[in-house]
Amino acid sequence: MRSSRHIDPHQAAEAVAMLVCDVDGTLTDGSLFYDGSGQVGKFFNSQDGLGVKLAQKAGLEVGVISGRGKDGGEQRIRELGVVEFHCGFVRKLPVIEEICKRRGLTLSQIAFIGDDWVDADAMLAVGLPMAVADSQPEILEIASWTSSREGGRGAVREAINFILKAQGKLDKLWEDWLNGL
C-alpha cells in the first residue's frame, strides 16, 4: 500500500500552504462519549488548539475533514477559526481537491495528518502525508512523517511545529510570543 514516491518530509514541509487534519483519532484520541440524551462528545487537546491558532498567525492555513457527521467537534473547530471544516466524508481526497481548486493550491502544497484507513486516499495524494503515533500500521507505512505523540495528545501541535520550523517561522512565532507577554 506504500506510495511509490519517496518524500523528504523537511523538503515537502517547506512547500506546505495548508495542513488538513482528520478529527477522530487525530485531533481527538478517538474516544466518543454519549450523554443521557444521545449527544456525542469528544475531548480536544488545548495544545493542538493553540497550535492551530499559531499556524494561522504564521500564514499556514488549517483545514479539518471528519468522516463522521456533525457532532461534538464542530463547536471546537469553529472556535479555532477553521474555515475549511467538512464533515461526513469518509473519502477525504475529493474534499481536498475541491479545497485546492477553490484556493488555487496544488496537492503538493497540502499536508494531511490522519490515523486510520479513511485517511489513506488523502495521504497518498498530498505533498506531505503525516500520521499520529498511534495510527493503524497501514497509515504509518504511508506517512512520510509521524508524530511522537498519540492522537488527541498534542500530535497536531507537533505536526504544526514541524511544518513551521521547516519554513523558518517557528522561532519568530516564539520570539513574538515572548515579546507579547
C-alpha positions, -999 to +999 in steps of 0.1 A: +000+000+000+030+023+003+032+052-021+057+046-048+072+080-044+098+090-018+090+121+001+116+140+021+094+154+049+115+185+055+116+195+019+079+188+015+071+209+046+087+239+031+061+240+003+031+234+026+004+261+025-023+242+043-024+214+069-056+194+067-065+173+098-087+143+105-107+146+137-114+113+154-081+097+164-061+128+153-074+159+168-090+137+194-079+104+209-107+087+190-130+082+221-166+091+217-189+096+247-227+098+247-246+118+272-281+108+285-298+123+255-276+105+230-255+135+221-219+127+212-190+144+230-152+145+222-122+157+241-098+180+223-062+189+234-056+226+242-020+224+228-035+214+194-058+243+196-031+268+203-010+252+176-039+258+151-040+295+162-002+299+158-003+282+124-030+307+113-009+336+127+021+324+107+001+321+074-003+283+075-040+276+068-056+247+087-085+227+074-104+198+091-122+169+074-141+144+095-155+111+084-183+114+109-213+137+106-218+169+125-214+161+162-195+172+193-165+185+174-180+213+152-181+239+180-144+234+189-133+236+152-153+268+147-139+283+179-105+279+164-115+299+134-111+270+109-129+280+078-124+248+058-144+224+080-161+195+063-178+166+080-194+134+068-167+125+043-152+090+045-133+097+013-113+128+020-094+133-012-123+147-032-128+173-005-091+183-005-092+185-043-121+209-041-104+230-015-073+232-037-094+242-067-112+270-048-080+283-031-056+279-061-034+254-043-018+222-056-019+188-038+019+193-032+011+223-010-011+202+013-001+183+044-026+159+057-025+142+092-045+112+100-046+079+118-069+053+101-079+038+068-103+066+060-073+089+057-054+068+032-067+083-001-057+118+011-024+107+024-014+090-008-021+122-028-008+151-008+026+166-007+032+157+029+014+127+044+016+128+082+004+103+108-001+104+146+020+079+166-009+055+174-021+052+138-031+020+121+000+002+107-010+008+071-013+045+078+022+046+094+035+029+063+021+056+041+032+085+062+064+105+055+063+120+089+050+105+122+044+124+155+059+111+187+026+119+204-007+100+201-038+115+185-056+139+208-025+143+229-007+172+211+002+153+179-014+180+156+006+207+175+038+186+169+029+185+132+023+222+130+056+229+148+074+206+123+060+224+093+066+259+108+102+250+118+109+237+082+095+270+069+117+291+092+087+305+111+086+288+144+114+307+161+099+340+151+065+330+165+081+321+198+100+354+199+068+373+191+050+353+219+077+362+245+077+398+235+039+400+238+039+387+274 
